[in-house]
Amino acid sequence: MSIYQHFRPEEKEFIDQAINWVDQVKNSYAPKLTDFLDPRQQEILISLLGNDSEAKLQFNGGSDFVERKRVLIYPDYYSPEPTDFNISLYDISYPKKFVTLEHRQILGTLMSLGVKREKFGDIIVTEERIQFVAAEEMEAYLTGNLEKIGKASISIKRLPIGNIIQVQEKWEEQITTVSSLRLDSVLSAVLNMSRQKTQALITSGKVKVNFKQTENVSDECREGDTLSIRGFGRCKIMSIDGKTKKNKWRITLGRQK
């Protein structure tokens, strides 16, 4: 039985990388720190490791409420410390009276600097403050290059990681039925729009499944999948609860509030 059959085909590359990390820890008997992983990648790593007695996992992204976290894979003798995760917290100062900054602008600016997405964690935007988490090794580059977001001049200040804004996600659950578990069908129920319109959203690159863009309208959704739709927010398939008498799938969805 192949291990890949439990996952999506596009996840194979990450699975191979994760298996390599675990083998590296076992062979060298030394810890291995990953870059920031999204929640789906974290789930895959947990699943791959299972009840392995030779290697363990610990996650840290600055807070219990963040999505993106670095993972320390370590041998059984090792006792991880918070400093092992090499993460830094930054506060962004900008002219709040005249400018409104959005998550996508900050993300786009960081990416335009040539910083790989894996090198920074969550971007936290509230009405009063903006913070982001990054790998400690990026500090000199960020402080030397991050001076503008859009047309706004900004400055960043490193803060102790304990000063991270605690923002807890809230999900509003709803039960619905769908004719199939195809992505276009599930989105049609989630967004209360025709499948033709949801297909247009998918093929135009506005939909992500488990934080990865897809343009395949017939992707099959699975329990635990996170669906992100640009302009419509995010939802999660909390559970797939079987079929109704009319042969439809009953699913429980969580809509992010």
Secondary structure, DSSP 8 states (H G I E B T S, - for coil): --GGGGS-GGGHHHHHHHHHHHHHHHHHTS-EEEEEE-HHHHHHHHHHHTT-SSEEEEEESSSTT-S-EEEEEEETT----GGGG-EEEEEEE--TTT----HHHHHHHHHHTT--GGGEEEEEE-SS-EEEEEEGGGHHHHHHH--EETTEE-EEEEE-GGG-------EEEEEEEES--BHHHHHHHHHTS-HHHHHHHHHTT-EEETTEE---TT-B--TT-EEEETTTEEEEEEEEEEE-TTS-EEEEEEEE-
